[in-house]
Amino acid sequence: MKKGWLVPVFAFAACIAALAVAWAVMDPEAAIAFFDQDGRSPFELATLPFYAAIIPAVWLLRPFTGSRKRVFVLCLAVSIVAAMAIVKELDLHLAALHSLYPQFVGADGSLLPGLFKPNGSPLTGTPFKMRVLTNAAVPVGMKSFIVAYFALFFGVFAVGFAYLGWTWLKGVFTLKGSSWAWGCFGASGVMVQVADRLPSWLGHAYGLEKNGDGVTKAASLCTVMEEGGEMMIAIFAILTMILGYIEKKGMESK
């Protein structure tokens, strides 16, 4: 596929355009309800099969080159990250912590009152933060659970990306479709993080408070791009494997 690199580029543009159109034609409240309901919205539920499909796809396609051991390890790493992505999408890690440590984690996955920062202010938010790991009042078992979650999800991904980073970079400049698809995967991940944090950044920068009386069009745009980006991550992961498989077969036929 001499022009295979264009496939992910056009696919990325098409995904962004589709999300933009959906946001433009929907009322803010309707957009929030359709795209984000704490893992239970129609769009979030539709995202799960894409992540689930990554696991059988990587073992069937085996898009990596090298020895059988290398291919096995890389396929296993992809499977672990995909499984952990499903755990994150369904908030199963939060539910597990609530079940194991209900005195520290509420049913909604947030920290309960009772844990404090060194300055005396209470810890808030989710338990998956460094300040929870460094808090002496948190049980060792709870800290071990959090560390295991980070290791299996972000740790395995980071090691795999570092290992394949140079191969990916060379593929970008040689116009390999799989490398460009992986680049679109990364761009989708960046979009998710920016869309997730942008309302908070603007709120802190300009002293804005959350408006409980309604949802703004700008806030709904961030939600649409965040949740849409999470589906795009799975889509481009699968596309990377498909193009990698095609490229691998092309090399073997020469």
KABELMO-V958592 format. One record per run of one state. SS is the DSSP state (@ for helix, = for strand, . for the rest). FROM is the first residue (numbers start at 1). TO is the last residue. If there is no record, write none. Layout:
{{SS | FROM | TO} {SS | FROM | TO}}
This chain:
{{. | 1 | 4} {@ | 5 | 25} {. | 26 | 27} {@ | 28 | 35} {. | 36 | 41} {@ | 42 | 61} {. | 62 | 67} {@ | 68 | 89} {. | 90 | 91} {@ | 92 | 100} {. | 101 | 104} {= | 105 | 105} {. | 106 | 109} {= | 110 | 111} {. | 112 | 115} {= | 116 | 116} {. | 117 | 121} {= | 122 | 122} {. | 123 | 125} {= | 126 | 126} {. | 127 | 129} {@ | 130 | 133} {. | 134 | 139} {@ | 140 | 173} {. | 174 | 176} {@ | 177 | 206} {. | 207 | 216} {@ | 217 | 253} {. | 254 | 254}}
